[in-house]
Amino acid sequence: MSKLPQVGTTIFTVMSKLANDHNAINLSQGFPNFPVDDKLTSILAKKATEDVHQYMPMPGSPALRIEIASMINKVYKRVVHPDSELLITAGATQAIFTAIMALVKEGDEVIVLDPAYDCYDPTIRLSGGTPIHVPLNDSYQPDWEKINAACNEKTRMIVTNNPHNPSGRMWNASDFDALESLMSKNERLLWLSDEVYEFITFESEHISAHHHPNLYARSIITSSFGKTFHITGWKMGYMIAPEALMIEIKKVHQFNVFCVNSVAQSVLTDYLPQVDVTQLGAFYQQKRDLFASLMKESRFELLPCDGTYFQLADYSAISDESDVDFCQRLTTEFGVAAIPVSVFNDPPIDRKHIRFCFAKDDETLIKATEKLCKI
Ligand SMILES: Cc1ncc(COP(=O)(O)O)c(C=O)c1O
Protein backbone atom coordinates (compact mmCIF):
# COMPACT_ATOMS: atom_id res chain seq x y z
CA MET A 1 0.00 0.00 0.00
CA SER A 2 1.34 3.42 -0.93
CA LYS A 3 2.18 5.81 1.91
CA LEU A 4 1.46 8.71 -0.46
CA PRO A 5 -1.39 7.47 -2.67
CA GLN A 6 -2.26 10.96 -3.88
CA VAL A 7 1.25 11.79 -5.08
CA GLY A 8 2.10 11.33 -8.75
CA THR A 9 4.73 12.92 -10.95
CA THR A 10 5.13 16.59 -10.04
CA ILE A 11 3.91 19.28 -12.42
CA PHE A 12 7.52 20.54 -12.76
CA THR A 13 8.64 17.20 -14.21
CA VAL A 14 5.53 17.00 -16.42
CA MET A 15 5.93 20.51 -17.84
CA SER A 16 9.71 20.28 -18.28
CA LYS A 17 9.29 17.00 -20.20
CA LEU A 18 6.55 18.52 -22.35
CA ALA A 19 8.81 21.54 -22.98
CA ASN A 20 11.67 19.22 -24.05
CA ASP A 21 9.44 17.03 -26.21
CA HIS A 22 8.09 20.08 -28.06
CA ASN A 23 11.30 22.06 -28.08
CA ALA A 24 9.53 24.83 -26.17
CA ILE A 25 11.22 27.60 -24.19
CA ASN A 26 11.05 26.43 -20.60
CA LEU A 27 9.81 29.19 -18.29
CA SER A 28 8.14 26.58 -16.10
CA GLN A 29 10.64 25.13 -13.64
CA GLY A 30 12.37 27.62 -11.35
CA PHE A 31 16.03 27.44 -12.24
CA PRO A 32 18.42 30.00 -13.74
CA ASN A 33 19.85 29.32 -17.23
CA PHE A 34 22.74 31.78 -16.98
CA PRO A 35 26.28 30.99 -15.80
CA VAL A 36 27.14 31.10 -12.11
CA ASP A 37 29.66 33.60 -10.74
CA ASP A 38 33.24 32.96 -11.99
CA LYS A 39 34.49 33.47 -8.45
CA LEU A 40 32.40 30.50 -7.32
CA THR A 41 33.59 28.21 -10.11
CA SER A 42 37.25 29.10 -9.58
CA ILE A 43 36.96 28.36 -5.85
CA LEU A 44 35.34 25.06 -6.82
CA ALA A 45 38.22 24.20 -9.18
CA LYS A 46 40.80 25.03 -6.52
CA LYS A 47 38.98 23.09 -3.81
CA ALA A 48 38.80 19.95 -5.95
CA THR A 49 42.52 19.34 -5.34
CA GLU A 50 42.34 20.02 -1.58
CA ASP A 51 41.50 17.76 1.32
CA VAL A 52 37.75 18.39 1.26
CA HIS A 53 36.38 15.06 0.10
CA GLN A 54 35.52 13.25 3.33
CA TYR A 55 32.58 13.47 5.76
CA MET A 56 31.98 16.84 7.37
CA PRO A 57 30.70 17.14 10.96
CA MET A 58 27.02 16.16 11.20
CA PRO A 59 25.55 19.71 11.52
CA GLY A 60 27.80 20.99 8.73
CA SER A 61 31.21 22.60 8.40
CA PRO A 62 31.88 24.77 11.49
CA ALA A 63 33.52 27.41 9.26
CA LEU A 64 30.50 27.56 6.94
CA ARG A 65 28.14 27.87 9.90
CA ILE A 66 30.19 30.80 11.18
CA GLU A 67 30.01 32.48 7.74
CA ILE A 68 26.22 32.00 7.55
CA ALA A 69 25.77 33.37 11.07
CA SER A 70 27.86 36.37 10.08
CA MET A 71 25.77 36.96 6.93
CA ILE A 72 22.56 36.76 8.98
CA ASN A 73 24.00 39.21 11.45
CA LYS A 74 24.92 41.64 8.66
CA VAL A 75 21.58 41.42 6.89
CA TYR A 76 19.14 41.05 9.80
CA LYS A 77 21.18 42.19 12.84
CA ARG A 78 20.34 38.87 14.49
CA VAL A 79 22.86 36.85 16.46
CA VAL A 80 22.53 33.17 15.55
CA HIS A 81 24.71 30.66 17.40
CA PRO A 82 26.53 28.64 14.74
CA ASP A 83 26.98 25.59 17.00
CA SER A 84 23.53 25.24 18.45
CA GLU A 85 21.09 27.04 16.13
CA LEU A 86 22.30 26.35 12.59
CA LEU A 87 22.21 23.26 10.41
CA ILE A 88 23.57 22.85 6.87
CA THR A 89 21.17 20.83 4.72
CA ALA A 90 20.85 19.30 1.27
CA GLY A 91 18.77 22.22 0.01
CA ALA A 92 15.75 23.69 1.71
CA THR A 93 13.79 20.56 0.77
CA GLN A 94 15.79 18.42 3.18
CA ALA A 95 15.61 21.15 5.82
CA ILE A 96 11.81 21.23 5.54
CA PHE A 97 11.56 17.43 5.54
CA THR A 98 13.82 17.09 8.55
CA ALA A 99 12.11 19.82 10.57
CA ILE A 100 8.64 18.41 9.95
CA MET A 101 9.73 14.82 10.64
CA ALA A 102 11.34 15.88 13.90
CA LEU A 103 8.57 18.12 15.21
CA VAL A 104 5.21 16.87 13.87
CA LYS A 105 3.67 13.70 15.29
CA GLU A 106 0.70 11.44 14.55
CA GLY A 107 -2.50 13.37 15.25
CA ASP A 108 -0.92 16.81 14.82
CA GLU A 109 -2.35 19.27 12.32
CA VAL A 110 -0.20 21.56 10.20
CA ILE A 111 -1.50 24.65 8.46
CA VAL A 112 -0.38 25.12 4.88
CA LEU A 113 -1.31 28.25 2.95
CA ASP A 114 -2.40 27.52 -0.63
CA PRO A 115 -1.09 27.87 -3.26
CA ALA A 116 1.83 26.13 -1.55
CA TYR A 117 5.17 24.71 -2.62
CA ASP A 118 4.68 21.04 -3.31
CA CYS A 119 6.95 19.41 -0.71
CA TYR A 120 5.04 20.56 2.39
CA ASP A 121 1.94 18.40 2.12
CA PRO A 122 3.54 14.97 1.48
CA THR A 123 6.16 15.56 4.18
CA ILE A 124 3.46 16.37 6.73
CA ARG A 125 1.62 13.19 5.75
CA LEU A 126 4.79 11.07 6.06
CA SER A 127 5.31 12.46 9.57
CA GLY A 128 1.84 11.19 10.55
CA GLY A 129 0.41 14.69 10.72
CA THR A 130 -2.54 16.09 8.80
CA PRO A 131 -2.07 19.02 6.43
CA ILE A 132 -4.82 21.63 6.77
CA HIS A 133 -4.90 23.67 3.57
CA VAL A 134 -6.04 27.26 4.00
CA PRO A 135 -6.28 29.30 0.79
CA LEU A 136 -4.56 32.68 0.51
CA ASN A 137 -6.93 35.43 -0.59
CA ASP A 138 -7.30 36.51 -4.23
CA SER A 139 -4.28 38.81 -3.88
CA TYR A 140 -2.26 35.85 -2.56
CA GLN A 141 -2.03 37.35 0.92
CA PRO A 142 -2.87 35.43 4.13
CA ASP A 143 -6.53 35.35 5.09
CA TRP A 144 -6.20 35.65 8.88
CA GLU A 145 -9.85 35.00 9.57
CA LYS A 146 -9.59 31.63 7.84
CA ILE A 147 -6.20 30.83 9.40
CA ASN A 148 -7.49 31.60 12.91
CA ALA A 149 -10.57 29.48 12.28
CA ALA A 150 -8.38 26.56 11.13
CA CYS A 151 -6.31 26.55 14.35
CA ASN A 152 -7.21 24.33 17.28
CA GLU A 153 -5.50 22.39 20.09
CA LYS A 154 -4.20 19.84 17.54
CA THR A 155 -2.44 22.47 15.44
CA ARG A 156 1.30 21.96 15.84
CA MET A 157 2.77 24.04 13.04
CA ILE A 158 2.08 26.69 10.45
CA VAL A 159 4.22 26.61 7.31
CA THR A 160 4.67 29.94 5.55
CA ASN A 161 6.65 30.95 2.50
CA ASN A 162 7.71 34.56 2.17
CA PRO A 163 8.60 35.78 -0.48
CA HIS A 164 6.04 33.45 -1.93
CA ASN A 165 6.33 30.86 -4.66
CA PRO A 166 4.31 30.84 -6.94
CA SER A 167 2.73 34.29 -6.45
CA GLY A 168 5.81 36.49 -5.87
CA ARG A 169 3.94 38.29 -3.07
CA MET A 170 5.42 39.22 0.32
CA TRP A 171 3.88 39.59 3.74
CA ASN A 172 3.43 43.02 5.26
CA ALA A 173 3.87 44.11 8.88
CA SER A 174 0.21 43.53 9.74
CA ASP A 175 0.52 39.86 8.64
CA PHE A 176 3.28 39.37 11.19
CA ASP A 177 1.16 41.08 13.88
CA ALA A 178 -1.62 38.63 13.08
CA LEU A 179 0.82 35.70 13.24
CA GLU A 180 2.20 36.85 16.60
CA SER A 181 -1.32 37.11 17.94
CA LEU A 182 -2.20 33.63 16.62
CA MET A 183 0.92 32.14 18.20
CA SER A 184 0.29 33.83 21.52
CA LYS A 185 -3.14 32.19 21.61
CA ASN A 186 -1.81 28.75 20.58
CA GLU A 187 1.14 27.84 22.76
CA ARG A 188 1.94 24.54 20.98
CA LEU A 189 2.19 26.22 17.60
CA LEU A 190 5.56 26.22 15.80
CA TRP A 191 6.30 28.40 12.78
CA LEU A 192 8.20 26.96 9.83
CA SER A 193 9.19 29.99 7.78
CA ASP A 194 10.39 28.92 4.34
CA GLU A 195 12.48 31.87 3.13
CA VAL A 196 14.36 30.40 0.19
CA TYR A 197 13.81 33.62 -1.79
CA GLU A 198 14.82 35.87 1.14
CA PHE A 199 17.35 37.82 -0.97
CA ILE A 200 15.25 38.07 -4.15
CA THR A 201 13.11 41.04 -3.19
CA PHE A 202 12.28 44.26 -4.97
CA GLU A 203 10.70 47.59 -3.98
CA SER A 204 9.34 46.68 -0.56
CA GLU A 205 11.57 45.52 2.25
CA HIS A 206 11.44 41.82 3.01
CA ILE A 207 10.28 41.18 6.55
CA SER A 208 11.78 37.93 7.78
CA ALA A 209 11.21 35.63 10.73
CA HIS A 210 14.67 36.90 11.73
CA HIS A 211 13.00 40.26 12.46
CA HIS A 212 10.69 38.67 15.06
CA PRO A 213 12.63 37.92 18.26
CA ASN A 214 9.39 37.28 20.17
CA LEU A 215 8.92 34.20 18.01
CA TYR A 216 12.52 32.90 17.83
CA ALA A 217 11.82 30.22 20.44
CA ARG A 218 9.17 28.74 18.15
CA SER A 219 10.43 29.54 14.66
CA ILE A 220 12.36 27.44 12.19
CA ILE A 221 13.73 29.27 9.15
CA THR A 222 14.83 27.52 5.97
CA SER A 223 16.88 28.99 3.15
CA SER A 224 18.58 27.81 -0.03
CA PHE A 225 21.98 28.57 -1.55
CA GLY A 226 20.47 27.19 -4.75
CA LYS A 227 18.27 30.29 -5.06
CA THR A 228 20.77 32.79 -3.70
CA PHE A 229 23.78 31.78 -5.81
CA HIS A 230 22.06 30.37 -8.94
CA ILE A 231 23.19 26.83 -8.04
CA THR A 232 19.93 24.93 -7.68
CA GLY A 233 21.67 21.68 -8.73
CA TRP A 234 24.06 21.81 -5.77
CA LYS A 235 21.12 21.22 -3.41
CA MET A 236 22.65 23.20 -0.57
CA GLY A 237 20.70 25.06 2.07
CA TYR A 238 20.47 25.73 5.77
CA MET A 239 18.07 25.97 8.66
CA ILE A 240 17.97 28.15 11.74
CA ALA A 241 16.07 27.04 14.83
CA PRO A 242 16.39 27.54 18.59
CA GLU A 243 18.59 25.01 20.36
CA ALA A 244 15.72 23.09 21.99
CA LEU A 245 14.11 22.40 18.60
CA MET A 246 17.45 21.93 16.87
CA ILE A 247 18.34 19.07 19.23
CA GLU A 248 15.30 17.18 17.92
CA ILE A 249 15.90 18.25 14.32
CA LYS A 250 19.51 17.00 14.43
CA LYS A 251 18.33 13.60 15.67
CA VAL A 252 16.47 13.18 12.38
CA HIS A 253 19.14 14.85 10.26
CA GLN A 254 21.88 12.48 11.40
CA PHE A 255 19.93 9.44 10.23
CA ASN A 256 18.51 11.13 7.16
CA VAL A 257 21.78 12.30 5.56
CA PHE A 258 24.20 12.54 8.53
CA CYS A 259 26.05 15.36 6.77
CA VAL A 260 25.80 17.02 3.38
CA ASN A 261 28.21 17.49 0.47
CA SER A 262 31.68 18.36 1.78
CA VAL A 263 33.04 19.98 -1.39
CA ALA A 264 30.06 22.31 -1.72
CA GLN A 265 30.31 23.28 1.96
CA SER A 266 33.95 24.04 1.66
CA VAL A 267 33.47 26.13 -1.53
CA LEU A 268 30.61 28.11 0.03
CA THR A 269 32.72 28.81 3.13
CA ASP A 270 35.25 30.67 0.97
CA TYR A 271 32.66 32.25 -1.33
CA LEU A 272 30.27 33.70 1.25
CA PRO A 273 32.59 36.45 2.56
CA GLN A 274 33.25 37.54 -1.05
CA VAL A 275 29.63 38.25 -2.06
CA ASP A 276 26.99 40.73 -1.08
CA VAL A 277 23.67 38.91 -1.02
CA THR A 278 21.81 42.21 -0.73
CA GLN A 279 22.63 42.89 -4.43
CA LEU A 280 20.59 39.93 -5.63
CA GLY A 281 17.28 41.80 -5.55
CA ALA A 282 18.53 44.46 -7.98
CA PHE A 283 19.83 41.76 -10.34
CA TYR A 284 16.46 40.01 -10.52
CA GLN A 285 14.47 43.25 -10.51
CA GLN A 286 16.05 44.05 -13.89
CA LYS A 287 14.88 40.67 -15.19
CA ARG A 288 11.39 41.15 -13.78
CA ASP A 289 11.17 44.58 -15.37
CA LEU A 290 12.52 43.38 -18.72
CA PHE A 291 9.99 40.54 -18.78
CA ALA A 292 7.16 42.94 -17.85
CA SER A 293 8.12 45.50 -20.50
CA LEU A 294 8.37 42.80 -23.18
CA MET A 295 4.95 41.45 -22.15
CA LYS A 296 3.24 44.88 -22.46
CA GLU A 297 2.09 44.08 -25.99
CA SER A 298 0.62 40.72 -24.95
CA ARG A 299 -2.92 39.91 -23.85
CA PHE A 300 -1.66 38.52 -20.54
CA GLU A 301 -2.22 40.62 -17.44
CA LEU A 302 0.79 40.49 -15.11
CA LEU A 303 0.10 40.39 -11.37
CA PRO A 304 2.15 42.30 -8.76
CA CYS A 305 5.54 40.68 -8.04
CA ASP A 306 7.32 41.79 -4.83
CA GLY A 307 9.97 39.07 -4.76
CA THR A 308 11.13 35.61 -6.05
CA TYR A 309 11.92 34.98 -9.71
CA PHE A 310 8.35 34.14 -10.61
CA GLN A 311 5.80 36.26 -12.42
CA LEU A 312 2.12 35.34 -12.37
CA ALA A 313 0.02 36.16 -15.40
CA ASP A 314 -3.75 36.19 -15.79
CA TYR A 315 -4.75 34.73 -19.17
CA SER A 316 -8.53 35.14 -18.85
CA ALA A 317 -8.55 37.67 -21.73
CA ILE A 318 -7.15 34.94 -23.99
CA SER A 319 -8.96 31.77 -23.00
CA ASP A 320 -11.41 30.23 -20.55
CA GLU A 321 -9.65 26.87 -20.62
CA SER A 322 -8.49 25.42 -17.30
CA ASP A 323 -5.00 26.58 -16.39
CA VAL A 324 -3.65 23.03 -16.81
CA ASP A 325 -5.08 22.73 -20.36
CA PHE A 326 -3.95 26.25 -21.20
CA CYS A 327 -0.35 25.53 -20.06
CA GLN A 328 -0.26 22.35 -22.12
CA ARG A 329 -1.46 24.21 -25.21
CA LEU A 330 0.94 27.07 -24.51
CA THR A 331 3.78 24.56 -24.62
CA THR A 332 2.68 22.42 -27.53
CA GLU A 333 1.18 25.12 -29.82
CA PHE A 334 3.00 28.30 -28.85
CA GLY A 335 6.37 26.94 -27.69
CA VAL A 336 6.56 28.37 -24.17
CA ALA A 337 6.22 26.29 -21.00
CA ALA A 338 4.67 27.75 -17.82
CA ILE A 339 3.18 26.28 -14.65
CA PRO A 340 -0.57 26.28 -13.91
CA VAL A 341 -1.11 27.76 -10.44
CA SER A 342 -4.14 25.58 -9.61
CA VAL A 343 -1.89 22.57 -8.98
CA PHE A 344 -0.36 24.32 -5.94
CA ASN A 345 -3.79 24.21 -4.26
CA ASP A 346 -5.52 21.33 -2.50
CA PRO A 347 -8.28 21.16 -3.66
CA PRO A 348 -7.26 22.91 -6.92
CA ILE A 349 -8.43 26.54 -7.31
CA ASP A 350 -8.37 27.72 -10.93
CA ARG A 351 -8.00 31.52 -10.97
CA LYS A 352 -6.76 31.44 -14.61
CA HIS A 353 -3.28 32.31 -13.41
CA ILE A 354 -0.06 30.78 -14.70
CA ARG A 355 3.50 31.14 -13.45
CA PHE A 356 6.48 32.16 -15.55
CA CYS A 357 10.06 31.93 -14.26
CA PHE A 358 12.12 34.96 -15.29
CA ALA A 359 15.46 33.61 -13.97
CA LYS A 360 16.62 33.33 -17.57
CA ASP A 361 19.14 35.15 -19.74
CA ASP A 362 17.79 38.15 -21.63
CA GLU A 363 17.86 36.32 -24.96
CA THR A 364 15.58 33.60 -23.62
CA LEU A 365 13.19 36.17 -22.14
CA ILE A 366 13.09 38.07 -25.45
CA LYS A 367 12.44 34.92 -27.51
CA ALA A 368 9.77 33.66 -25.09
CA THR A 369 7.91 36.97 -24.93
CA GLU A 370 7.93 37.29 -28.74
CA LYS A 371 5.95 34.06 -28.81
CA LEU A 372 3.70 35.08 -25.89
CA CYS A 373 2.84 38.40 -27.56
CA LYS A 374 1.51 36.57 -30.63
CA ILE A 375 -1.19 34.75 -28.64
C1 LIG B 1 9.19 27.79 -1.77
C2 LIG B 1 10.29 26.81 -1.95
N1 LIG B 1 10.72 26.14 -0.90
C3 LIG B 1 11.72 25.24 -1.00
C4 LIG B 1 12.32 24.98 -2.21
C5 LIG B 1 13.39 23.96 -2.30
O1 LIG B 1 14.66 24.52 -2.29
P1 LIG B 1 15.96 23.63 -2.54
O2 LIG B 1 16.14 23.48 -4.01
O3 LIG B 1 17.07 24.36 -1.85
O4 LIG B 1 15.70 22.29 -1.91
C6 LIG B 1 11.89 25.68 -3.35
C7 LIG B 1 12.49 25.39 -4.66
O5 LIG B 1 11.92 25.68 -5.70
C8 LIG B 1 10.84 26.62 -3.21
O6 LIG B 1 10.39 27.31 -4.27
The ligand as a MOL file (V3000), in Angstrom:
LIG
                    3D

  0  0  0     0  0            999 V3000
M  V30 BEGIN CTAB
M  V30 COUNTS 16 16 0 0 0
M  V30 BEGIN ATOM
M  V30 1 C 9.1850 27.7930 -1.7750 0
M  V30 2 C 10.2940 26.8130 -1.9500 0
M  V30 3 N 10.7230 26.1370 -0.8950 0
M  V30 4 C 11.7180 25.2440 -1.0030 0
M  V30 5 C 12.3170 24.9820 -2.2130 0
M  V30 6 C 13.3930 23.9650 -2.3000 0
M  V30 7 O 14.6610 24.5240 -2.2910 0
M  V30 8 P 15.9580 23.6250 -2.5430 0
M  V30 9 O 16.1430 23.4800 -4.0050 0
M  V30 10 O 17.0660 24.3610 -1.8540 0
M  V30 11 O 15.6980 22.2920 -1.9080 0
M  V30 12 C 11.8870 25.6800 -3.3530 0
M  V30 13 C 12.4870 25.3940 -4.6620 0
M  V30 14 O 11.9170 25.6830 -5.6980 0
M  V30 15 C 10.8440 26.6180 -3.2110 0
M  V30 16 O 10.3920 27.3080 -4.2650 0
M  V30 END ATOM
M  V30 BEGIN BOND
M  V30 1 1 1 2
M  V30 2 1 2 3
M  V30 3 2 2 15
M  V30 4 2 3 4
M  V30 5 1 4 5
M  V30 6 1 5 6
M  V30 7 2 5 12
M  V30 8 1 6 7
M  V30 9 1 7 8
M  V30 10 2 8 9
M  V30 11 1 8 10
M  V30 12 1 8 11
M  V30 13 1 12 13
M  V30 14 1 12 15
M  V30 15 2 13 14
M  V30 16 1 15 16
M  V30 END BOND
M  V30 END CTAB
M  END
